[in-house]
């Protein structure tokens, strides 16, 4: 048993919510800090050991609360879509600038491990704007002086979201229907619960390399 302190950004999202619940029940973690725009409600039995500490923060002014980013592991589950962001500039702020800034403060405060939710196909020179951002964020974290960097690259995320993503829903149905085709399997959906479980497993593993990247097939 370890007495680790976890930090989660993106805790109200599909993966972050599942991850929060799992870490609260994991004996390796003594405290779980989540940074949110509004308080997150959990079932009464979700936190039997009172581990959860919620910080309601303004993500536009991280400098005002950066000292709270102290612990052992930073889980980065934050992300948006171009439609939700409203513009490419806003998506850059959410998907790249904000997590990079938070990671920098966390590292300076003594956090030594970061676990990032990226995406299948993440690459700085990708023709996809979204995958460019994910690739750039990966490189930003890798270039920092972390003891360990763990990156998971899921494809479509399946599960109940607060905000409906119609295009993603349609894609998931198609991929499920065609899941046995070899070229489709590379992009098959994974649930938020499955991904959170894998992230938790990797965070608690004694990984030999400074940087570990897990592609979709390695996440199941």
C-alpha angles and dihedrals in degrees: 000000000000128000099220129164115223128200120200129191116186091033094151094056129092096271097029094056092051091045092051091053093048095048091050088060096041114101091210090072125070098176133020118197119193125188113211143162090230135012114280117225118221133183113274092249096046095092107035093161098045094241098143122102115180121203116196103206144168106243090199090067107040090155089071093061105020092118089069089065094090127124142080107289135026117207112197112198098149122127145131142191129249090248092053093043093049095217141028089250092057092046090053089054093051102036100036118009099044099048090043091053094046091047091052093053093044092051091048089051092057103266105145105186132052127190114196132194104216128156143260107268096022107166134148093230096042116136086231113087091210093052090046089058092048091048092049092049091051090052092047091056094042091052091057122087098256121155088222133010117191119187125186120195112201125173119215114356116225124204143077113311130191088229119046115235103197096186092050091048092053091047091051092052090050094048092048090052093049098034096125095061108102097229091047095053090067089068103033118143123261124198122243088240093054093048093047090051091053092047090051091049092050093047090055095045126097096238115191099214130070090226122038121183120187118197123208098270090053092055098066 
